[in-house]
Amino acid sequence: MYSFTVPFDNNQAERDIRMMKVKQKVSGCFRSADGADLFCQIRGYISTARKNGQPALDVLHLALAGTPYLPSFVSPA
């Protein structure tokens, strides 16, 4: 009640899918199931990185360079 660092609500799942619904509304639909899958993978990667305090552009650069960001609790396979 007194800490402004706590989110107003706890509906993180709704906030995570909001961008996908906005994209769907703007373009009408995804052109293919593969395009929708790729969009979800990229958004999931960025969302995970942001939740772990990483800047989105930095982790995208790492992914394109071939060394994607992995959270500390994930061990590389």
mmCIF file of the N, C-alpha and C atoms, coordinates in Angstrom:
data_MODEL
# 
_entry.id   MODEL 
# 
loop_
_atom_site.group_PDB 
_atom_site.id 
_atom_site.type_symbol 
_atom_site.label_atom_id 
_atom_site.label_alt_id 
_atom_site.label_comp_id 
_atom_site.label_asym_id 
_atom_site.label_entity_id 
_atom_site.label_seq_id 
_atom_site.pdbx_PDB_ins_code 
_atom_site.Cartn_x 
_atom_site.Cartn_y 
_atom_site.Cartn_z 
_atom_site.occupancy 
_atom_site.B_iso_or_equiv 
_atom_site.pdbx_formal_charge 
_atom_site.auth_seq_id 
_atom_site.auth_comp_id 
_atom_site.auth_asym_id 
_atom_site.auth_atom_id 
_atom_site.pdbx_PDB_model_num 
ATOM 1   N N  . MET A 1 1  ? 0.809  -1.181  0.000   1.00 0.00 ? 1  MET A N  1 
ATOM 2   C CA . MET A 1 1  ? 0.000  0.000   0.000   1.00 0.00 ? 1  MET A CA 1 
ATOM 3   C C  . MET A 1 1  ? 0.861  1.257   0.000   1.00 0.00 ? 1  MET A C  1 
ATOM 4   N N  . TYR A 1 2  ? 2.047  1.172   0.597   1.00 0.00 ? 2  TYR A N  1 
ATOM 5   C CA . TYR A 1 2  ? 2.896  2.352   0.685   1.00 0.00 ? 2  TYR A CA 1 
ATOM 6   C C  . TYR A 1 2  ? 4.094  2.294   -0.251  1.00 0.00 ? 2  TYR A C  1 
ATOM 7   N N  . SER A 1 3  ? 4.383  1.109   -0.799  1.00 0.00 ? 3  SER A N  1 
ATOM 8   C CA . SER A 1 3  ? 5.542  0.948   -1.669  1.00 0.00 ? 3  SER A CA 1 
ATOM 9   C C  . SER A 1 3  ? 5.113  1.087   -3.130  1.00 0.00 ? 3  SER A C  1 
ATOM 10  N N  . PHE A 1 4  ? 5.682  2.068   -3.822  1.00 0.00 ? 4  PHE A N  1 
ATOM 11  C CA . PHE A 1 4  ? 5.340  2.291   -5.217  1.00 0.00 ? 4  PHE A CA 1 
ATOM 12  C C  . PHE A 1 4  ? 6.155  1.402   -6.155  1.00 0.00 ? 4  PHE A C  1 
ATOM 13  N N  . THR A 1 5  ? 7.041  0.560   -5.601  1.00 0.00 ? 5  THR A N  1 
ATOM 14  C CA . THR A 1 5  ? 7.798  -0.375  -6.432  1.00 0.00 ? 5  THR A CA 1 
ATOM 15  C C  . THR A 1 5  ? 6.984  -1.625  -6.734  1.00 0.00 ? 5  THR A C  1 
ATOM 16  N N  . VAL A 1 6  ? 5.897  -1.841  -6.016  1.00 0.00 ? 6  VAL A N  1 
ATOM 17  C CA . VAL A 1 6  ? 5.029  -2.996  -6.236  1.00 0.00 ? 6  VAL A CA 1 
ATOM 18  C C  . VAL A 1 6  ? 4.029  -2.644  -7.336  1.00 0.00 ? 6  VAL A C  1 
ATOM 19  N N  . PRO A 1 7  ? 3.866  -3.535  -8.351  1.00 0.00 ? 7  PRO A N  1 
ATOM 20  C CA . PRO A 1 7  ? 2.907  -3.243  -9.427  1.00 0.00 ? 7  PRO A CA 1 
ATOM 21  C C  . PRO A 1 7  ? 1.493  -3.050  -8.891  1.00 0.00 ? 7  PRO A C  1 
ATOM 22  N N  . PHE A 1 8  ? 0.716  -2.240  -9.593  1.00 0.00 ? 8  PHE A N  1 
ATOM 23  C CA . PHE A 1 8  ? -0.654 -1.953  -9.177  1.00 0.00 ? 8  PHE A CA 1 
ATOM 24  C C  . PHE A 1 8  ? -1.495 -3.226  -9.165  1.00 0.00 ? 8  PHE A C  1 
ATOM 25  N N  . ASP A 1 9  ? -1.254 -4.098  -10.145 1.00 0.00 ? 9  ASP A N  1 
ATOM 26  C CA . ASP A 1 9  ? -1.955 -5.380  -10.170 1.00 0.00 ? 9  ASP A CA 1 
ATOM 27  C C  . ASP A 1 9  ? -0.928 -6.498  -10.356 1.00 0.00 ? 9  ASP A C  1 
ATOM 28  N N  . ASN A 1 10 ? -1.377 -7.724  -10.279 1.00 0.00 ? 10 ASN A N  1 
ATOM 29  C CA . ASN A 1 10 ? -0.458 -8.847  -10.426 1.00 0.00 ? 10 ASN A CA 1 
ATOM 30  C C  . ASN A 1 10 ? -0.723 -9.615  -11.720 1.00 0.00 ? 10 ASN A C  1 
ATOM 31  N N  . ASN A 1 11 ? -1.283 -8.946  -12.701 1.00 0.00 ? 11 ASN A N  1 
ATOM 32  C CA . ASN A 1 11 ? -1.672 -9.612  -13.926 1.00 0.00 ? 11 ASN A CA 1 
ATOM 33  C C  . ASN A 1 11 ? -0.577 -9.510  -14.982 1.00 0.00 ? 11 ASN A C  1 
ATOM 34  N N  . GLN A 1 12 ? 0.591  -10.082 -14.690 1.00 0.00 ? 12 GLN A N  1 
ATOM 35  C CA . GLN A 1 12 ? 1.723  -10.050 -15.613 1.00 0.00 ? 12 GLN A CA 1 
ATOM 36  C C  . GLN A 1 12 ? 1.412  -10.808 -16.898 1.00 0.00 ? 12 GLN A C  1 
ATOM 37  N N  . ALA A 1 13 ? 0.639  -11.875 -16.814 1.00 0.00 ? 13 ALA A N  1 
ATOM 38  C CA . ALA A 1 13 ? 0.304  -12.661 -18.002 1.00 0.00 ? 13 ALA A CA 1 
ATOM 39  C C  . ALA A 1 13 ? -0.467 -11.815 -19.012 1.00 0.00 ? 13 ALA A C  1 
ATOM 40  N N  . GLU A 1 14 ? -1.383 -10.997 -18.532 1.00 0.00 ? 14 GLU A N  1 
ATOM 41  C CA . GLU A 1 14 ? -2.148 -10.143 -19.443 1.00 0.00 ? 14 GLU A CA 1 
ATOM 42  C C  . GLU A 1 14 ? -1.241 -9.124  -20.111 1.00 0.00 ? 14 GLU A C  1 
ATOM 43  N N  . ARG A 1 15 ? -0.324 -8.557  -19.354 1.00 0.00 ? 15 ARG A N  1 
ATOM 44  C CA . ARG A 1 15 ? 0.588  -7.575  -19.938 1.00 0.00 ? 15 ARG A CA 1 
ATOM 45  C C  . ARG A 1 15 ? 1.515  -8.222  -20.963 1.00 0.00 ? 15 ARG A C  1 
ATOM 46  N N  . ASP A 1 16 ? 1.878  -9.496  -20.752 1.00 0.00 ? 16 ASP A N  1 
ATOM 47  C CA . ASP A 1 16 ? 2.768  -10.182 -21.683 1.00 0.00 ? 16 ASP A CA 1 
ATOM 48  C C  . ASP A 1 16 ? 2.106  -10.454 -23.021 1.00 0.00 ? 16 ASP A C  1 
ATOM 49  N N  . ILE A 1 17 ? 0.809  -10.733 -23.042 1.00 0.00 ? 17 ILE A N  1 
ATOM 50  C CA . ILE A 1 17 ? 0.158  -11.034 -24.320 1.00 0.00 ? 17 ILE A CA 1 
ATOM 51  C C  . ILE A 1 17 ? -0.469 -9.808  -24.974 1.00 0.00 ? 17 ILE A C  1 
ATOM 52  N N  . ARG A 1 18 ? -0.459 -8.690  -24.297 1.00 0.00 ? 18 ARG A N  1 
ATOM 53  C CA . ARG A 1 18 ? -1.105 -7.487  -24.841 1.00 0.00 ? 18 ARG A CA 1 
ATOM 54  C C  . ARG A 1 18 ? -0.517 -7.087  -26.195 1.00 0.00 ? 18 ARG A C  1 
ATOM 55  N N  . MET A 1 19 ? 0.806  -7.127  -26.345 1.00 0.00 ? 19 MET A N  1 
ATOM 56  C CA . MET A 1 19 ? 1.433  -6.720  -27.599 1.00 0.00 ? 19 MET A CA 1 
ATOM 57  C C  . MET A 1 19 ? 0.988  -7.622  -28.752 1.00 0.00 ? 19 MET A C  1 
ATOM 58  N N  . MET A 1 20 ? 0.815  -8.892  -28.504 1.00 0.00 ? 20 MET A N  1 
ATOM 59  C CA . MET A 1 20 ? 0.372  -9.799  -29.561 1.00 0.00 ? 20 MET A CA 1 
ATOM 60  C C  . MET A 1 20 ? -1.041 -9.445  -30.005 1.00 0.00 ? 20 MET A C  1 
ATOM 61  N N  . LYS A 1 21 ? -1.908 -9.130  -29.070 1.00 0.00 ? 21 LYS A N  1 
ATOM 62  C CA . LYS A 1 21 ? -3.284 -8.769  -29.421 1.00 0.00 ? 21 LYS A CA 1 
ATOM 63  C C  . LYS A 1 21 ? -3.314 -7.435  -30.179 1.00 0.00 ? 21 LYS A C  1 
ATOM 64  N N  . VAL A 1 22 ? -2.459 -6.495  -29.806 1.00 0.00 ? 22 VAL A N  1 
ATOM 65  C CA . VAL A 1 22 ? -2.403 -5.213  -30.516 1.00 0.00 ? 22 VAL A CA 1 
ATOM 66  C C  . VAL A 1 22 ? -1.935 -5.448  -31.948 1.00 0.00 ? 22 VAL A C  1 
ATOM 67  N N  . LYS A 1 23 ? -0.907 -6.267  -32.128 1.00 0.00 ? 23 LYS A N  1 
ATOM 68  C CA . LYS A 1 23 ? -0.414 -6.570  -33.476 1.00 0.00 ? 23 LYS A CA 1 
ATOM 69  C C  . LYS A 1 23 ? -1.508 -7.223  -34.304 1.00 0.00 ? 23 LYS A C  1 
ATOM 70  N N  . GLN A 1 24 ? -2.253 -8.125  -33.694 1.00 0.00 ? 24 GLN A N  1 
ATOM 71  C CA . GLN A 1 24 ? -3.344 -8.803  -34.388 1.00 0.00 ? 24 GLN A CA 1 
ATOM 72  C C  . GLN A 1 24 ? -4.425 -7.796  -34.815 1.00 0.00 ? 24 GLN A C  1 
ATOM 73  N N  . LYS A 1 25 ? -4.731 -6.856  -33.943 1.00 0.00 ? 25 LYS A N  1 
ATOM 74  C CA . LYS A 1 25 ? -5.759 -5.862  -34.261 1.00 0.00 ? 25 LYS A CA 1 
ATOM 75  C C  . LYS A 1 25 ? -5.302 -4.922  -35.376 1.00 0.00 ? 25 LYS A C  1 
ATOM 76  N N  . VAL A 1 26 ? -4.041 -4.509  -35.343 1.00 0.00 ? 26 VAL A N  1 
ATOM 77  C CA . VAL A 1 26 ? -3.539 -3.551  -36.321 1.00 0.00 ? 26 VAL A CA 1 
ATOM 78  C C  . VAL A 1 26 ? -3.478 -4.176  -37.708 1.00 0.00 ? 26 VAL A C  1 
ATOM 79  N N  . SER A 1 27 ? -2.907 -5.380  -37.810 1.00 0.00 ? 27 SER A N  1 
ATOM 80  C CA . SER A 1 27 ? -2.739 -5.989  -39.127 1.00 0.00 ? 27 SER A CA 1 
ATOM 81  C C  . SER A 1 27 ? -3.903 -6.894  -39.506 1.00 0.00 ? 27 SER A C  1 
ATOM 82  N N  . GLY A 1 28 ? -4.804 -7.152  -38.599 1.00 0.00 ? 28 GLY A N  1 
ATOM 83  C CA . GLY A 1 28 ? -5.957 -8.002  -38.886 1.00 0.00 ? 28 GLY A CA 1 
ATOM 84  C C  . GLY A 1 28 ? -5.715 -9.450  -38.532 1.00 0.00 ? 28 GLY A C  1 
ATOM 85  N N  . CYS A 1 29 ? -4.513 -9.931  -38.813 1.00 0.00 ? 29 CYS A N  1 
ATOM 86  C CA . CYS A 1 29 ? -4.163 -11.310 -38.487 1.00 0.00 ? 29 CYS A CA 1 
ATOM 87  C C  . CYS A 1 29 ? -2.690 -11.512 -38.807 1.00 0.00 ? 29 CYS A C  1 
ATOM 88  N N  . PHE A 1 30 ? -2.173 -12.650 -38.420 1.00 0.00 ? 30 PHE A N  1 
ATOM 89  C CA . PHE A 1 30 ? -0.835 -13.032 -38.843 1.00 0.00 ? 30 PHE A CA 1 
ATOM 90  C C  . PHE A 1 30 ? -0.967 -13.704 -40.203 1.00 0.00 ? 30 PHE A C  1 
ATOM 91  N N  . ARG A 1 31 ? -0.011 -13.536 -41.075 1.00 0.00 ? 31 ARG A N  1 
ATOM 92  C CA . ARG A 1 31 ? -0.102 -14.097 -42.425 1.00 0.00 ? 31 ARG A CA 1 
ATOM 93  C C  . ARG A 1 31 ? 0.065  -15.608 -42.440 1.00 0.00 ? 31 ARG A C  1 
ATOM 94  N N  . SER A 1 32 ? 0.756  -16.146 -41.454 1.00 0.00 ? 32 SER A N  1 
ATOM 95  C CA . SER A 1 32 ? 0.928  -17.596 -41.390 1.00 0.00 ? 32 SER A CA 1 
ATOM 96  C C  . SER A 1 32 ? 1.118  -18.019 -39.940 1.00 0.00 ? 32 SER A C  1 
ATOM 97  N N  . ALA A 1 33 ? 0.934  -19.306 -39.705 1.00 0.00 ? 33 ALA A N  1 
ATOM 98  C CA . ALA A 1 33 ? 1.162  -19.849 -38.355 1.00 0.00 ? 33 ALA A CA 1 
ATOM 99  C C  . ALA A 1 33 ? 2.644  -19.738 -38.000 1.00 0.00 ? 33 ALA A C  1 
ATOM 100 N N  . ASP A 1 34 ? 3.526  -19.905 -38.982 1.00 0.00 ? 34 ASP A N  1 
ATOM 101 C CA . ASP A 1 34 ? 4.962  -19.771 -38.730 1.00 0.00 ? 34 ASP A CA 1 
ATOM 102 C C  . ASP A 1 34 ? 5.314  -18.352 -38.302 1.00 0.00 ? 34 ASP A C  1 
ATOM 103 N N  . GLY A 1 35 ? 4.695  -17.356 -38.946 1.00 0.00 ? 35 GLY A N  1 
ATOM 104 C CA . GLY A 1 35 ? 4.935  -15.963 -38.569 1.00 0.00 ? 35 GLY A CA 1 
ATOM 105 C C  . GLY A 1 35 ? 4.477  -15.669 -37.156 1.00 0.00 ? 35 GLY A C  1 
ATOM 106 N N  . ALA A 1 36 ? 3.334  -16.221 -36.770 1.00 0.00 ? 36 ALA A N  1 
ATOM 107 C CA . ALA A 1 36 ? 2.827  -16.036 -35.411 1.00 0.00 ? 36 ALA A CA 1 
ATOM 108 C C  . ALA A 1 36 ? 3.756  -16.704 -34.403 1.00 0.00 ? 36 ALA A C  1 
ATOM 109 N N  . ASP A 1 37 ? 4.253  -17.903 -34.738 1.00 0.00 ? 37 ASP A N  1 
ATOM 110 C CA . ASP A 1 37 ? 5.185  -18.605 -33.849 1.00 0.00 ? 37 ASP A CA 1 
ATOM 111 C C  . ASP A 1 37 ? 6.472  -17.816 -33.660 1.00 0.00 ? 37 ASP A C  1 
ATOM 112 N N  . LEU A 1 38 ? 7.021  -17.291 -34.749 1.00 0.00 ? 38 LEU A N  1 
ATOM 113 C CA . LEU A 1 38 ? 8.250  -16.498 -34.652 1.00 0.00 ? 38 LEU A CA 1 
ATOM 114 C C  . LEU A 1 38 ? 8.031  -15.233 -33.831 1.00 0.00 ? 38 LEU A C  1 
ATOM 115 N N  . PHE A 1 39 ? 6.901  -14.571 -34.050 1.00 0.00 ? 39 PHE A N  1 
ATOM 116 C CA . PHE A 1 39 ? 6.580  -13.371 -33.281 1.00 0.00 ? 39 PHE A CA 1 
ATOM 117 C C  . PHE A 1 39 ? 6.540  -13.694 -31.786 1.00 0.00 ? 39 PHE A C  1 
ATOM 118 N N  . CYS A 1 40 ? 5.897  -14.803 -31.435 1.00 0.00 ? 40 CYS A N  1 
ATOM 119 C CA . CYS A 1 40 ? 5.791  -15.203 -30.026 1.00 0.00 ? 40 CYS A CA 1 
ATOM 120 C C  . CYS A 1 40 ? 7.149  -15.554 -29.434 1.00 0.00 ? 40 CYS A C  1 
ATOM 121 N N  . GLN A 1 41 ? 8.004  -16.215 -30.205 1.00 0.00 ? 41 GLN A N  1 
ATOM 122 C CA . GLN A 1 41 ? 9.337  -16.567 -29.712 1.00 0.00 ? 41 GLN A CA 1 
ATOM 123 C C  . GLN A 1 41 ? 10.169 -15.320 -29.433 1.00 0.00 ? 41 GLN A C  1 
ATOM 124 N N  . ILE A 1 42 ? 10.115 -14.361 -30.350 1.00 0.00 ? 42 ILE A N  1 
ATOM 125 C CA . ILE A 1 42 ? 10.892 -13.129 -30.175 1.00 0.00 ? 42 ILE A CA 1 
ATOM 126 C C  . ILE A 1 42 ? 10.365 -12.331 -28.987 1.00 0.00 ? 42 ILE A C  1 
ATOM 127 N N  . ARG A 1 43 ? 9.035  -12.200 -28.899 1.00 0.00 ? 43 ARG A N  1 
ATOM 128 C CA . ARG A 1 43 ? 8.448  -11.463 -27.773 1.00 0.00 ? 43 ARG A CA 1 
ATOM 129 C C  . ARG A 1 43 ? 8.751  -12.147 -26.446 1.00 0.00 ? 43 ARG A C  1 
ATOM 130 N N  . GLY A 1 44 ? 8.709  -13.470 -26.424 1.00 0.00 ? 44 GLY A N  1 
ATOM 131 C CA . GLY A 1 44 ? 9.026  -14.210 -25.206 1.00 0.00 ? 44 GLY A CA 1 
ATOM 132 C C  . GLY A 1 44 ? 10.472 -14.007 -24.777 1.00 0.00 ? 44 GLY A C  1 
ATOM 133 N N  . TYR A 1 45 ? 11.384 -14.004 -25.742 1.00 0.00 ? 45 TYR A N  1 
ATOM 134 C CA . TYR A 1 45 ? 12.803 -13.787 -25.475 1.00 0.00 ? 45 TYR A CA 1 
ATOM 135 C C  . TYR A 1 45 ? 13.026 -12.396 -24.880 1.00 0.00 ? 45 TYR A C  1 
ATOM 136 N N  . ILE A 1 46 ? 12.421 -11.390 -25.511 1.00 0.00 ? 46 ILE A N  1 
ATOM 137 C CA . ILE A 1 46 ? 12.566 -10.011 -25.022 1.00 0.00 ? 46 ILE A CA 1 
ATOM 138 C C  . ILE A 1 46 ? 11.928 -9.855  -23.646 1.00 0.00 ? 46 ILE A C  1 
ATOM 139 N N  . SER A 1 47 ? 10.748 -10.445 -23.446 1.00 0.00 ? 47 SER A N  1 
ATOM 140 C CA . SER A 1 47 ? 10.057 -10.347 -22.158 1.00 0.00 ? 47 SER A CA 1 
ATOM 141 C C  . SER A 1 47 ? 10.876 -10.980 -21.040 1.00 0.00 ? 47 SER A C  1 
ATOM 142 N N  . THR A 1 48 ? 11.452 -12.145 -21.306 1.00 0.00 ? 48 THR A N  1 
ATOM 143 C CA . THR A 1 48 ? 12.284 -12.822 -20.306 1.00 0.00 ? 48 THR A CA 1 
ATOM 144 C C  . THR A 1 48 ? 13.502 -11.981 -19.967 1.00 0.00 ? 48 THR A C  1 
ATOM 145 N N  . ALA A 1 49 ? 14.141 -11.428 -20.981 1.00 0.00 ? 49 ALA A N  1 
ATOM 146 C CA . ALA A 1 49 ? 15.326 -10.600 -20.748 1.00 0.00 ? 49 ALA A CA 1 
ATOM 147 C C  . ALA A 1 49 ? 14.975 -9.367  -19.921 1.00 0.00 ? 49 ALA A C  1 
ATOM 148 N N  . ARG A 1 50 ? 13.881 -8.702  -20.254 1.00 0.00 ? 50 ARG A N  1 
ATOM 149 C CA . ARG A 1 50 ? 13.484 -7.496  -19.515 1.00 0.00 ? 50 ARG A CA 1 
ATOM 150 C C  . ARG A 1 50 ? 13.156 -7.813  -18.062 1.00 0.00 ? 50 ARG A C  1 
ATOM 151 N N  . LYS A 1 51 ? 12.508 -8.961  -17.819 1.00 0.00 ? 51 LYS A N  1 
ATOM 152 C CA . LYS A 1 51 ? 12.175 -9.358  -16.446 1.00 0.00 ? 51 LYS A CA 1 
ATOM 153 C C  . LYS A 1 51 ? 13.433 -9.651  -15.637 1.00 0.00 ? 51 LYS A C  1 
ATOM 154 N N  . ASN A 1 52 ? 14.541 -9.943  -16.330 1.00 0.00 ? 52 ASN A N  1 
ATOM 155 C CA . ASN A 1 52 ? 15.810 -10.204 -15.667 1.00 0.00 ? 52 ASN A CA 1 
ATOM 156 C C  . ASN A 1 52 ? 16.735 -8.997  -15.709 1.00 0.00 ? 52 ASN A C  1 
ATOM 157 N N  . GLY A 1 53 ? 16.170 -7.821  -16.020 1.00 0.00 ? 53 GLY A N  1 
ATOM 158 C CA . GLY A 1 53 ? 16.920 -6.571  -15.951 1.00 0.00 ? 53 GLY A CA 1 
ATOM 159 C C  . GLY A 1 53 ? 17.854 -6.311  -17.116 1.00 0.00 ? 53 GLY A C  1 
ATOM 160 N N  . GLN A 1 54 ? 17.643 -6.961  -18.245 1.00 0.00 ? 54 GLN A N  1 
ATOM 161 C CA . GLN A 1 54 ? 18.506 -6.781  -19.402 1.00 0.00 ? 54 GLN A CA 1 
ATOM 162 C C  . GLN A 1 54 ? 17.849 -5.851  -20.419 1.00 0.00 ? 54 GLN A C  1 
ATOM 163 N N  . PRO A 1 55 ? 18.612 -4.956  -21.022 1.00 0.00 ? 55 PRO A N  1 
ATOM 164 C CA . PRO A 1 55 ? 18.054 -4.080  -22.061 1.00 0.00 ? 55 PRO A CA 1 
ATOM 165 C C  . PRO A 1 55 ? 17.706 -4.886  -23.318 1.00 0.00 ? 55 PRO A C  1 
ATOM 166 N N  . ALA A 1 56 ? 16.565 -4.614  -23.912 1.00 0.00 ? 56 ALA A N  1 
ATOM 167 C CA . ALA A 1 56 ? 16.074 -5.383  -25.048 1.00 0.00 ? 56 ALA A CA 1 
ATOM 168 C C  . ALA A 1 56 ? 17.038 -5.321  -26.240 1.00 0.00 ? 56 ALA A C  1 
ATOM 169 N N  . LEU A 1 57 ? 17.547 -4.143  -26.565 1.00 0.00 ? 57 LEU A N  1 
ATOM 170 C CA . LEU A 1 57 ? 18.440 -4.038  -27.724 1.00 0.00 ? 57 LEU A CA 1 
ATOM 171 C C  . LEU A 1 57 ? 19.737 -4.807  -27.514 1.00 0.00 ? 57 LEU A C  1 
ATOM 172 N N  . ASP A 1 58 ? 20.234 -4.824  -26.296 1.00 0.00 ? 58 ASP A N  1 
ATOM 173 C CA . ASP A 1 58 ? 21.464 -5.564  -26.012 1.00 0.00 ? 58 ASP A CA 1 
ATOM 174 C C  . ASP A 1 58 ? 21.270 -7.062  -26.205 1.00 0.00 ? 58 ASP A C  1 
ATOM 175 N N  . VAL A 1 59 ? 20.156 -7.605  -25.712 1.00 0.00 ? 59 VAL A N  1 
ATOM 176 C CA . VAL A 1 59 ? 19.944 -9.047  -25.849 1.00 0.00 ? 59 VAL A CA 1 
ATOM 177 C C  . VAL A 1 59 ? 19.623 -9.414  -27.298 1.00 0.00 ? 59 VAL A C  1 
ATOM 178 N N  . LEU A 1 60 ? 18.964 -8.525  -28.049 1.00 0.00 ? 60 LEU A N  1 
ATOM 179 C CA . LEU A 1 60 ? 18.737 -8.793  -29.465 1.00 0.00 ? 60 LEU A CA 1 
ATOM 180 C C  . LEU A 1 60 ? 20.069 -8.818  -30.220 1.00 0.00 ? 60 LEU A C  1 
ATOM 181 N N  . HIS A 1 61 ? 20.967 -7.916  -29.865 1.00 0.00 ? 61 HIS A N  1 
ATOM 182 C CA . HIS A 1 61 ? 22.290 -7.901  -30.485 1.00 0.00 ? 61 HIS A CA 1 
ATOM 183 C C  . HIS A 1 61 ? 23.029 -9.205  -30.175 1.00 0.00 ? 61 HIS A C  1 
ATOM 184 N N  . LEU A 1 62 ? 22.961 -9.657  -28.927 1.00 0.00 ? 62 LEU A N  1 
ATOM 185 C CA . LEU A 1 62 ? 23.593 -10.927 -28.560 1.00 0.00 ? 62 LEU A CA 1 
ATOM 186 C C  . LEU A 1 62 ? 23.007 -12.093 -29.352 1.00 0.00 ? 62 LEU A C  1 
ATOM 187 N N  . ALA A 1 63 ? 21.694 -12.104 -29.516 1.00 0.00 ? 63 ALA A N  1 
ATOM 188 C CA . ALA A 1 63 ? 21.042 -13.191 -30.250 1.00 0.00 ? 63 ALA A CA 1 
ATOM 189 C C  . ALA A 1 63 ? 21.486 -13.203 -31.704 1.00 0.00 ? 63 ALA A C  1 
ATOM 190 N N  . LEU A 1 64 ? 21.568 -12.031 -32.319 1.00 0.00 ? 64 LEU A N  1 
ATOM 191 C CA . LEU A 1 64 ? 21.991 -11.959 -33.716 1.00 0.00 ? 64 LEU A CA 1 
ATOM 192 C C  . LEU A 1 64 ? 23.467 -12.286 -33.885 1.00 0.00 ? 64 LEU A C  1 
ATOM 193 N N  . ALA A 1 65 ? 24.251 -12.081 -32.834 1.00 0.00 ? 65 ALA A N  1 
ATOM 194 C CA . ALA A 1 65 ? 25.679 -12.406 -32.877 1.00 0.00 ? 65 ALA A CA 1 
ATOM 195 C C  . ALA A 1 65 ? 25.926 -13.898 -32.627 1.00 0.00 ? 65 ALA A C  1 
ATOM 196 N N  . GLY A 1 66 ? 24.879 -14.626 -32.263 1.00 0.00 ? 66 GLY A N  1 
ATOM 197 C CA . GLY A 1 66 ? 25.028 -16.068 -32.052 1.00 0.00 ? 66 GLY A CA 1 
ATOM 198 C C  . GLY A 1 66 ? 25.276 -16.494 -30.625 1.00 0.00 ? 66 GLY A C  1 
ATOM 199 N N  . THR A 1 67 ? 25.230 -15.544 -29.689 1.00 0.00 ? 67 THR A N  1 
ATOM 200 C CA . THR A 1 67 ? 25.414 -15.865 -28.271 1.00 0.00 ? 67 THR A CA 1 
ATOM 201 C C  . THR A 1 67 ? 24.232 -15.300 -27.490 1.00 0.00 ? 67 THR A C  1 
ATOM 202 N N  . PRO A 1 68 ? 23.062 -15.942 -27.572 1.00 0.00 ? 68 PRO A N  1 
ATOM 203 C CA . PRO A 1 68 ? 21.864 -15.381 -26.939 1.00 0.00 ? 68 PRO A CA 1 
ATOM 204 C C  . PRO A 1 68 ? 21.985 -15.297 -25.424 1.00 0.00 ? 68 PRO A C  1 
ATOM 205 N N  . TYR A 1 69 ? 21.277 -14.326 -24.871 1.00 0.00 ? 69 TYR A N  1 
ATOM 206 C CA . TYR A 1 69 ? 21.219 -14.144 -23.417 1.00 0.00 ? 69 TYR A CA 1 
ATOM 207 C C  . TYR A 1 69 ? 20.476 -15.314 -22.792 1.00 0.00 ? 69 TYR A C  1 
ATOM 208 N N  . LEU A 1 70 ? 21.032 -15.851 -21.717 1.00 0.00 ? 70 LEU A N  1 
ATOM 209 C CA . LEU A 1 70 ? 20.370 -16.877 -20.923 1.00 0.00 ? 70 LEU A CA 1 
ATOM 210 C C  . LEU A 1 70 ? 20.315 -16.392 -19.485 1.00 0.00 ? 70 LEU A C  1 
ATOM 211 N N  . PRO A 1 71 ? 19.151 -16.457 -18.839 1.00 0.00 ? 71 PRO A N  1 
ATOM 212 C CA . PRO A 1 71 ? 19.073 -16.083 -17.422 1.00 0.00 ? 71 PRO A CA 1 
ATOM 213 C C  . PRO A 1 71 ? 20.002 -16.969 -16.594 1.00 0.00 ? 71 PRO A C  1 
ATOM 214 N N  . SER A 1 72 ? 20.390 -16.505 -15.447 1.00 0.00 ? 72 SER A N  1 
ATOM 215 C CA . SER A 1 72 ? 21.358 -17.233 -14.614 1.00 0.00 ? 72 SER A CA 1 
ATOM 216 C C  . SER A 1 72 ? 20.841 -18.597 -14.167 1.00 0.00 ? 72 SER A C  1 
ATOM 217 N N  . PHE A 1 73 ? 19.528 -18.785 -14.097 1.00 0.00 ? 73 PHE A N  1 
ATOM 218 C CA . PHE A 1 73 ? 18.989 -20.067 -13.651 1.00 0.00 ? 73 PHE A CA 1 
ATOM 219 C C  . PHE A 1 73 ? 18.889 -21.099 -14.776 1.00 0.00 ? 73 PHE A C  1 
ATOM 220 N N  . VAL A 1 74 ? 19.264 -20.730 -16.006 1.00 0.00 ? 74 VAL A N  1 
ATOM 221 C CA . VAL A 1 74 ? 19.241 -21.647 -17.143 1.00 0.00 ? 74 VAL A CA 1 
ATOM 222 C C  . VAL A 1 74 ? 20.677 -22.022 -17.484 1.00 0.00 ? 74 VAL A C  1 
ATOM 223 N N  . SER A 1 75 ? 20.936 -23.306 -17.576 1.00 0.00 ? 75 SER A N  1 
ATOM 224 C CA . SER A 1 75 ? 22.260 -23.738 -17.969 1.00 0.00 ? 75 SER A CA 1 
ATOM 225 C C  . SER A 1 75 ? 22.270 -24.042 -19.459 1.00 0.00 ? 75 SER A C  1 
ATOM 226 N N  . PRO A 1 76 ? 23.336 -23.631 -20.173 1.00 0.00 ? 76 PRO A N  1 
ATOM 227 C CA . PRO A 1 76 ? 23.395 -23.898 -21.605 1.00 0.00 ? 76 PRO A CA 1 
ATOM 228 C C  . PRO A 1 76 ? 23.412 -25.397 -21.870 1.00 0.00 ? 76 PRO A C  1 
ATOM 229 N N  . ALA A 1 77 ? 22.729 -25.820 -22.919 1.00 0.00 ? 77 ALA A N  1 
ATOM 230 C CA . ALA A 1 77 ? 22.670 -27.249 -23.240 1.00 0.00 ? 77 ALA A CA 1 
ATOM 231 C C  . ALA A 1 77 ? 23.871 -27.701 -24.027 1.00 0.00 ? 77 ALA A C  1 
# 
